[in-house]
Amino acid sequence: MSYAEVIGDPIAHSKSPLIHGFWLEALGVDASYRATRVAPEELGDFIAGRAADPEWRGCNVTIPHKLAVLAHVGDPGGVGDSIGAANTIARGPEGLFATNTDAAGFYAPLAELDLAGAPVIVIGAGGAARAVLFALGKIGVGKVSLLNRSPLKGAALLAKFGLKGEALPLTAPLPPARLVVNASPLGMAGQPPLAIDLAPLPEEAIVYDLVYAPLETPLLQTADARGLETIDGLDMLIGQAALAFELFFGAAPPRERDEELRALLTA
Ligand code: NAP
């Protein structure tokens, strides 16, 4: 039976098997999806082994392999250069290739909004922030204020993505913005909350938290209490998985059943 999987280290926490399993069952596709722990030193042999298995459709890739996989597979879309991270490996006519569905998954809930020229705040400068900044560049947002524990890292990322703006420490007061994105792990279970004051934000500001465990982060609760529009991390998680699912199994997942899937993921 054909199969796909998610690889990382650690990997037990991954929600990808639930998502892909839900869609496979809903569509009646005779295939499976699992989570596989792959240590960094095993990555090259793992990919070579899977490449030789005709039943293997590909994999999602999470920490710590998002950069390292690019040394082992093709990169026809140039995500190594453009985003600097891959989150999916699939089979193409030229063999295995890497791609990044995080940027499109992040963008999906914003697609109906007119954010061109709008000032944006991004918190964090890790792998997720890279996908976010890439998407914001494509949207053509205005000034980007990037808050990070190490502002130097933030400044380097702004330059890499050709975004105009400023790199600030996490303690800086927020400038007014139309969109605030938390792309740091702060607020995740086991991490301290993201301690920022939302008071400077205008009424029409949207607060988007990439963290999805818990779903209702302290940041989103505070934004909600202020009456601001919020977007939680499941939108992006489901969006990036949907694109990968099509690459693996050649079928569009049944997105009309997202509410059911969200209930399953938060049960
Ligand atoms: P990462 O690469 O480990 O990012 C770490 C970033 O967070 C760095 O900028 C780091 O600052 C900052 N940071 C980490 N711990 C901190 C702390 N205690 N205090 C202050 N700053 C801290 O992680 P990632 O892959 O970008 O993921 C970030 C978050 O996004 C995670 O919660 C992840 O679950 C979530 N995510 C969600 C989706 C989705 O589909 N919803 C997709 C991808 C990621 P320094 O640069 O100073 O070290």
Residues whose N, C-alpha, C, O or C-beta is under 5 A from the ligand:
A	BS01	NAP	G124 A125 G126 G127 A128 A129 N148 R149 S150 K153 A183 S184 P185 M188 L210 V211 Y212 G233 L234 M236 L237
